[in-house]
Amino acid sequence: MAAPLVLVLLVAVTVRAVLYRSSLAVFISERVEVASPLNAWKRVVEGLALLDLGVSPYSGDVFHETPLIIYLFHFLIEYAELVFMGTLKRSLSPYLPFLVFLLLLFSLVQFKKQKLLIELDQYAPDVAELIRTPMEMNYIPFKVALFYLLNPYTVMSCVAMSTCAINNTIIAFFILATIKGSAFLSAIFLALATYQSLYPLTLFAPALLYLLQRQFIPVKMKSKDFWVYAVQYAFLYLGSLVVIICLSFFLLNSWDFIPSVYGFILSVPDLTPNIGLFWYFFAEMFEHFSLFFVCVFQINVFFYTIPLAVKLKEHPIFFMFVQIAIISIFKSYPTVGDIALYMAFLPLWSHLYRFLRNIFILSCVLIVCSLLFPVLWHLWIYAGSANSNFYYAITLTFNMGQILLISDYFYAFLRREYYLTHGLYLTGKDGTEAMLVLK
């Protein structure tokens, strides 16, 4: 398995290196689907220029990255250029497939869990074909490497030098630490992810559920062990977050970054077109209604956490996958790099393929929409033969495709779990074959 993974890594590096040196690099870096006001590299460069001049990078309305990011790049540019292929901007690609290793770890854990449940006779006797085998899971790292490193969305984010690569890496380390059962590291990386983009706050619930599961602590409101562990993990998370924010204050000697980063994310003042759901709606909105609808739109990311936690409390990794997908769809400034993160999980759920209902149609929708984004943008901005409604229509279709895709996987997951418990071949009271309907 090592040789195919190395081959995929080499191909990924080669593709990026070729695109870096092609005329497409500038075109890709200016695409609104790839770079947002939060993670565009040109904004980081402007922030670095202001910092070099002794001016706060948050004094204007250009830079909206966190203080640790700008000081990280400032340090690397000044002292460590030789480590990064000659120039820092050519090193921003997430060449190391962190997701490969964390998903491999989860695969092994999941297989051991299934084996234990079979030994305890908790599965129906006729579901052997639904159980994942070691041979099947042996190819998961290779599939994840293909889905992540060779995903066009990931490649374009790398070529555009988007700082989204850093966010994805932090979340990957958070998932890895969680799966390995390290509550301390999990809390630190979750705090870093929340510090970067705020929305990963919702990943607290699936991480806690998984850590409780590893400690064999039941999720019961009346359980003392549950509350003690939950409070300890929450204390580690909030403590890490406070330390990181205070460190940012000491670096800048100012709290200006809070409204410039988190206020910018929540209030959505920049209505530059993107693949999200916010920009067109608020461009057409009467200003005195905007605050109410901003709250309504923003609550979507957080609203589904509690019902999903109740439904998927026994399956926290799938819960985490769904929550990351929800963040990438409903965040205020999404890019294709965010989508690439949750798509890297899809090979992990390849055993659900037989239960998916619309995977071919939805795949076609996402591919066609991705190809139409630059076409409709050109017709609107350059040719003048279309207007913003055309571009927003394809954005709505693209996001609807994502929502239906995640819903389809959710349906397939619940259906498989039902079959594992009740048997694959259901019969009615009269002995005839029954049909399973999930509502």
Secondary structure, DSSP 8 states (H G I E B T S, - for coil): -HHHHHHHHHHHHHHHHHHHTSTHHHHHHT-TTT--TTT-HHHHHHHHHHHHTT--TTSSSS--S-HHHHHHHHHHHHH-GGGTTTSGGGG-S--S-HHHHHHHHHHHHHHHHHHHHHHTT-S-TT-GGGS--HHHHTTHHHHHHHHHHS-HHHHHHHHTT-THHHHHHHHHHHHHHHHTT-HHHHHHHHHHHHHHHSGGGGGHHHHHHHHHHHTT----TT-HHHHHHHHHHHHHHHHHHHHHHHHHHHHHTSSTHIIIIIIHHHH-------SSSSHHHHHSS-HHHHHHHHHHHHHHHHHTHHHHHHHTTT-HHHHHHHHHHHHHHHSSS--HHHHHHHHTTGGGGGGGGGG-SSHHHHHHHHHHHHHHHHHHHIIIIII-SS-HHHHHHHHHHHHHHHHHHHHHHHHHHHHHHHHHHH-SS-B-TTSSB------
